[in-house]
Amino acid sequence: MKKQTIYILIISCFTLLAACHNNNGKNNKDPLPSWNEGDVKKSIISFVEAAIDENSSNYISIEDRIATFDNDGNLWSEQPYYFQLKFAIDRIKEQAEQHPEWAETYPYKAVLDNDMEKLISFGKHGILELVMATHAGMSSEEFNASVQAWFEKARHPRFDKKYNELIYQPMLELLQYLQQNQFKTFIVSGGGVDFIRVWSDEAYNIPSDQVIGSSLAAEFVFENNEMIIRKLPKINFIDDKEGKPVGIHQYIGKKPVFASGNSDGDLQMLQYTSSGSGPSFMLYLHHTDSVREWAYDRDSHVGRLDKGLDIAEKEDWAVIDMAKDWKVIYPFEIE
């Protein structure tokens, strides 16, 4: 091989390395390709780059890189009502013949009357009561199987897609970006923890032991020569509003340095994150896209963002404008 050819090859290798990395060894590839350029995207990347830079005053040690995300309306859609509520509604209707008392008892009566306004007024607590009624006595394995079966057959009324296809592509990229930079990502949801754990790993690369949520009481029993966890007709914990910092404390044991939510139900989680002694990042998702998704905030019956929106502006937290900041909403929009 001629010296000139060798020289060209060497120069090409150095050029390729320079194209892949900047002067700090960071990958120049856009980590958030479904995000439009703007203040929110820039601030996220700046925070992460500083957090992993040992020479930065905002460096965060790996063991403290805790990121918490609400699920409903933040990692996937939540309209026209919470997806787990639809799961519970379908279960109630399937079992209604065995429970004639439901016809006169709320919140079951609202389900059977198709009175969604009344049903939604019961909130996350009402959803858990419906789940409790339809799953008490089931083993954890039986519950998981019922969730998986529902995801296979149920379709969203607007998009005609499986419910677990309505996850947000930009948030998937954000989760991946944090995970690649050694942030430990958690779901902290007002929804049922067992419901989310069935599919969180496949959807978000978040394993079941990194999911915190509302739960029913359970018991350990030895039955038919098998050791099982059986669900009980009793609410154990509501992981919403003030419950979110409590859940984080009890299950993680550290304050997050990154917290993301979309409603007033997430406000206390973001406030808890902001109260840390080091650098932190608080992120709200504002639903502003009535064409590709939904536009709602202060007066919404689901995912109300009122007080949180005011505090975010006052505290200078990052707020995603869905219509402005996201190129696409869902993975199936990407060609």
C-alpha positions as CSV (number, residue, x, y, z in Angstrom):
1,M,0.0,0.0,0.0
2,K,1.4,3.4,-1.0
3,K,2.3,5.9,1.8
4,Q,-0.2,8.4,0.4
5,T,-3.0,5.9,0.6
6,I,-2.1,5.1,4.2
7,Y,-2.0,8.8,5.0
8,I,-5.5,9.3,3.5
9,L,-6.9,6.4,5.6
10,I,-5.4,7.8,8.8
11,I,-6.8,11.3,8.1
12,S,-10.2,9.7,7.3
13,C,-10.3,7.9,10.6
14,F,-9.6,11.0,12.5
15,T,-12.2,12.9,10.5
16,L,-14.8,10.2,11.3
17,L,-13.9,10.4,15.0
18,A,-14.2,14.1,15.0
19,A,-17.6,14.0,13.3
20,C,-18.9,11.6,15.9
21,H,-17.7,13.4,19.0
22,N,-17.3,17.0,20.2
23,N,-14.3,18.2,22.2
24,N,-15.7,16.6,25.4
25,G,-16.3,13.2,23.8
26,K,-20.1,13.7,23.6
27,N,-22.0,12.2,20.8
28,N,-23.2,14.8,18.3
29,K,-26.2,12.7,17.2
30,D,-29.4,14.4,18.2
31,P,-30.6,12.6,21.3
32,L,-34.2,14.0,20.9
33,P,-34.9,13.8,17.2
34,S,-38.7,14.1,17.6
35,W,-38.4,17.3,19.5
36,N,-38.4,20.7,17.7
37,E,-35.5,23.0,18.5
38,G,-36.4,25.3,21.3
39,D,-35.9,26.3,24.9
40,V,-37.2,23.1,26.4
41,K,-35.1,20.7,24.3
42,K,-32.1,22.9,24.8
43,S,-32.5,23.1,28.6
44,I,-33.0,19.3,28.9
45,I,-29.8,18.6,26.9
46,S,-27.8,21.2,28.9
47,F,-29.0,19.7,32.2
48,V,-27.9,16.2,31.2
49,E,-24.6,17.3,29.7
50,A,-23.7,19.1,32.9
51,A,-24.9,16.3,35.1
52,I,-22.5,13.8,33.4
53,D,-19.5,16.2,33.2
54,E,-17.2,15.7,36.2
55,N,-15.7,19.1,35.6
56,S,-19.1,20.8,35.9
57,S,-20.4,22.5,39.0
58,N,-23.7,20.8,38.2
59,Y,-22.2,17.3,38.0
60,I,-24.4,14.6,39.6
61,S,-23.0,11.3,40.8
62,I,-24.3,8.2,39.1
63,E,-26.0,6.9,42.3
64,D,-27.9,10.2,42.6
65,R,-29.2,10.3,39.0
66,I,-32.8,9.5,39.9
67,A,-35.5,10.5,37.3
68,T,-39.2,10.1,38.0
69,F,-42.0,10.2,35.5
70,D,-45.8,10.2,35.8
71,N,-47.4,7.9,33.3
72,D,-51.0,8.9,32.4
73,G,-50.9,12.0,30.2
74,N,-47.1,12.1,30.5
75,L,-45.7,9.0,28.9
76,W,-48.9,8.0,27.1
77,S,-52.3,9.6,26.4
78,E,-55.1,9.7,29.0
79,Q,-58.1,11.0,27.0
80,P,-61.0,10.7,26.8
81,Y,-60.4,9.1,30.2
82,Y,-57.7,7.1,31.9
83,F,-56.8,3.9,30.0
84,Q,-56.9,1.8,33.2
85,L,-60.4,3.1,33.8
86,K,-61.4,1.6,30.4
87,F,-59.8,-1.7,31.5
88,A,-61.9,-1.6,34.7
89,I,-65.1,-0.6,32.8
90,D,-64.7,-3.6,30.4
91,R,-64.2,-5.9,33.4
92,I,-67.3,-4.6,35.2
93,K,-69.4,-5.1,32.1
94,E,-68.1,-8.6,31.7
95,Q,-69.0,-9.5,35.2
96,A,-72.2,-7.5,35.7
97,E,-74.5,-10.5,35.4
98,Q,-72.9,-12.1,38.5
99,H,-73.4,-8.9,40.5
100,P,-77.0,-7.5,40.2
101,E,-76.3,-5.2,43.2
102,W,-74.0,-3.1,41.0
103,A,-77.0,-1.7,39.1
104,E,-77.8,0.4,42.2
105,T,-74.3,1.0,43.6
106,Y,-71.8,3.6,42.6
107,P,-69.4,3.7,40.9
108,Y,-70.6,0.5,39.3
109,K,-73.9,2.0,38.4
110,A,-72.2,4.8,36.5
111,V,-70.4,2.2,34.4
112,L,-73.5,0.2,33.6
113,D,-75.4,3.5,32.8
114,N,-72.5,4.7,30.6
115,D,-72.4,7.8,32.7
116,M,-68.8,8.8,32.1
117,E,-69.1,12.2,33.7
118,K,-70.3,10.7,36.9
119,L,-67.7,7.9,36.8
120,I,-64.7,10.2,36.2
121,S,-65.8,12.3,39.2
122,F,-64.7,9.4,41.4
123,G,-61.0,9.9,40.3
124,K,-58.2,7.4,40.7
125,H,-59.8,6.1,44.0
126,G,-62.9,5.1,42.0
127,I,-60.8,3.3,39.4
128,L,-59.1,1.3,42.1
129,E,-62.4,0.4,43.6
130,L,-63.6,-0.9,40.2
131,V,-60.4,-2.9,39.8
132,M,-60.7,-4.1,43.4
133,A,-64.2,-5.4,42.8
134,T,-63.3,-7.3,39.6
135,H,-59.9,-8.7,40.7
136,A,-60.2,-9.4,44.4
137,G,-59.3,-13.0,45.0
138,M,-57.2,-13.3,41.9
139,S,-53.6,-14.3,42.0
140,S,-51.0,-11.9,40.7
141,E,-50.4,-14.2,37.8
142,E,-54.1,-14.2,36.9
143,F,-54.3,-10.4,37.1
144,N,-51.3,-10.0,34.8
145,A,-52.8,-12.4,32.3
146,S,-56.1,-10.4,32.3
147,V,-54.2,-7.1,31.6
148,Q,-52.2,-8.7,28.8
149,A,-55.4,-10.2,27.2
150,W,-57.1,-6.8,27.4
151,F,-54.3,-5.0,25.7
152,E,-54.5,-7.5,22.8
153,K,-58.2,-6.9,22.1
154,A,-59.0,-3.4,23.3
155,R,-58.8,-0.5,20.9
156,H,-58.8,3.3,21.5
157,P,-62.1,4.9,20.2
158,R,-60.4,7.7,18.4
159,F,-57.2,6.2,16.9
160,D,-58.3,2.5,16.6
161,K,-55.0,1.5,18.0
162,K,-54.1,-0.7,20.9
163,Y,-53.9,1.4,24.1
164,N,-50.2,0.6,24.6
165,E,-49.4,2.0,21.2
166,L,-50.4,5.5,22.3
167,I,-47.2,6.2,24.1
168,Y,-45.4,9.4,23.3
169,Q,-42.4,9.1,20.9
170,P,-40.7,12.2,22.3
171,M,-40.9,10.9,25.8
172,L,-39.5,7.6,24.8
173,E,-36.5,9.4,23.4
174,L,-36.2,11.4,26.6
175,L,-36.2,8.2,28.7
176,Q,-33.7,6.6,26.5
177,Y,-31.4,9.7,26.6
178,L,-31.5,9.6,30.4
179,Q,-31.0,5.9,30.6
180,Q,-28.0,6.1,28.3
181,N,-26.5,8.7,30.6
182,Q,-26.9,6.4,33.6
183,F,-30.0,8.0,35.1
184,K,-32.2,5.5,36.8
185,T,-35.7,6.1,35.5
186,F,-38.8,5.4,37.6
187,I,-42.6,5.6,36.9
188,V,-44.4,7.3,39.7
189,S,-48.1,7.0,38.8
190,G,-51.5,7.4,40.4
191,G,-52.5,4.5,38.3
192,G,-52.4,0.9,39.5
193,V,-48.9,-0.4,40.1
194,D,-49.7,-3.9,39.0
195,F,-51.4,-2.8,35.8
196,I,-48.3,-0.7,34.7
197,R,-45.8,-3.3,35.7
198,V,-47.2,-5.8,33.2
199,W,-45.9,-3.7,30.2
200,S,-43.6,-1.0,31.5
201,D,-40.4,-2.8,30.6
202,E,-41.4,-3.5,27.0
203,A,-42.9,0.0,26.5
204,Y,-40.3,2.2,28.3
205,N,-37.4,0.0,29.2
206,I,-38.4,0.5,32.8
207,P,-38.4,-2.8,34.8
208,S,-41.3,-3.6,37.1
209,D,-39.2,-2.9,40.3
210,Q,-38.9,0.7,39.1
211,V,-42.6,1.3,39.0
212,I,-44.4,3.0,41.9
213,G,-48.1,3.3,41.9
214,S,-51.4,2.9,43.7
215,S,-52.1,-0.5,44.9
216,L,-54.6,-2.9,46.5
217,A,-53.8,-4.9,49.6
218,A,-52.6,-8.5,49.1
219,E,-51.8,-11.6,51.0
220,F,-49.4,-14.5,50.7
221,V,-51.2,-17.9,50.7
222,F,-50.3,-21.5,50.1
223,E,-53.1,-22.9,47.9
224,N,-53.3,-26.1,45.8
225,N,-49.7,-26.8,46.5
226,E,-48.7,-23.4,45.1
227,M,-47.5,-20.3,46.8
228,I,-49.3,-17.2,45.5
229,I,-49.9,-13.5,46.1
230,R,-53.7,-13.0,46.2
231,K,-55.4,-9.6,45.8
232,L,-57.7,-8.4,48.6
233,P,-60.7,-6.1,48.4
234,K,-59.0,-3.3,50.2
235,I,-57.0,-0.3,49.0
236,N,-53.4,-0.3,50.2
237,F,-51.9,3.0,48.9
238,I,-52.9,5.9,46.6
239,D,-49.9,7.3,44.8
240,D,-51.3,10.6,43.8
241,K,-50.6,14.3,44.8
242,E,-49.0,14.2,48.3
243,G,-48.7,10.4,48.0
244,K,-46.1,10.7,45.3
245,P,-43.3,12.1,47.4
246,V,-44.2,9.5,50.1
247,G,-44.0,6.7,47.6
248,I,-40.7,8.0,46.3
249,H,-39.3,8.2,49.8
250,Q,-40.6,4.7,50.8
251,Y,-39.6,2.9,47.6
252,I,-36.5,4.8,46.3
253,G,-35.1,6.4,49.4
254,K,-33.7,9.4,47.5
255,K,-35.0,12.7,46.1
256,P,-35.2,12.7,42.3
257,V,-33.0,15.1,40.4
258,F,-35.3,15.0,37.4
259,A,-39.1,14.8,37.6
260,S,-41.7,14.9,34.8
261,G,-45.5,15.2,35.0
262,N,-48.5,16.8,33.3
263,S,-51.1,17.6,36.0
264,D,-51.7,19.0,39.4
265,G,-51.5,15.4,40.6
266,D,-47.8,15.6,39.9
267,L,-47.2,18.9,41.5
268,Q,-45.9,17.6,44.8
269,M,-43.5,15.3,43.1
270,L,-42.0,18.2,41.2
271,Q,-41.9,20.4,44.3
272,Y,-40.2,17.5,46.2
273,T,-37.6,17.3,43.4
274,S,-37.0,21.0,43.4
275,S,-36.3,21.0,47.2
276,G,-33.1,19.0,46.8
277,S,-29.7,20.6,47.7
278,G,-28.1,20.1,44.2
279,P,-29.1,20.6,40.6
280,S,-32.6,19.5,39.6
281,F,-34.9,19.6,36.6
282,M,-38.7,19.9,36.7
283,L,-40.6,19.3,33.5
284,Y,-44.3,19.7,32.8
285,L,-46.1,18.5,29.7
286,H,-48.8,20.9,28.6
287,H,-51.4,19.4,26.3
288,T,-51.9,22.1,23.6
289,D,-52.4,20.0,20.5
290,S,-56.1,19.7,19.7
291,V,-55.4,18.3,16.2
292,R,-52.9,15.5,16.8
293,E,-53.9,14.7,20.4
294,W,-56.0,16.9,22.8
295,A,-55.8,20.4,24.2
296,Y,-56.7,20.7,27.9
297,D,-55.4,22.1,31.2
298,R,-57.3,24.1,33.9
299,D,-60.8,22.8,33.4
300,S,-60.2,19.3,32.3
301,H,-61.9,16.4,34.0
302,V,-58.8,14.3,33.4
303,G,-55.2,15.4,33.9
304,R,-56.1,18.9,35.2
305,L,-53.2,21.3,35.0
306,D,-54.1,24.5,36.9
307,K,-52.1,25.3,40.0
308,G,-49.1,23.4,38.6
309,L,-49.1,25.6,35.5
310,D,-49.0,28.8,37.6
311,I,-46.2,27.4,39.8
312,A,-44.2,26.2,36.8
313,E,-44.2,29.8,35.4
314,K,-43.3,31.3,38.8
315,E,-40.5,28.8,39.5
316,D,-39.2,28.8,35.9
317,W,-39.7,25.1,35.4
318,A,-39.6,23.7,31.9
319,V,-43.0,23.3,30.2
320,I,-43.4,21.4,27.0
321,D,-45.9,22.9,24.6
322,M,-47.0,19.8,22.8
323,A,-48.1,21.5,19.6
324,K,-44.9,23.6,19.4
325,D,-42.2,21.4,20.8
326,W,-43.0,18.0,19.4
327,K,-42.6,17.0,15.7
328,V,-44.6,13.8,16.2
329,I,-46.8,12.5,19.1
330,Y,-46.8,8.7,18.6
331,P,-44.3,6.2,17.3
332,F,-46.7,5.1,14.5
333,E,-46.5,8.6,13.1
334,I,-42.9,8.1,12.1
335,E,-42.5,6.9,8.5
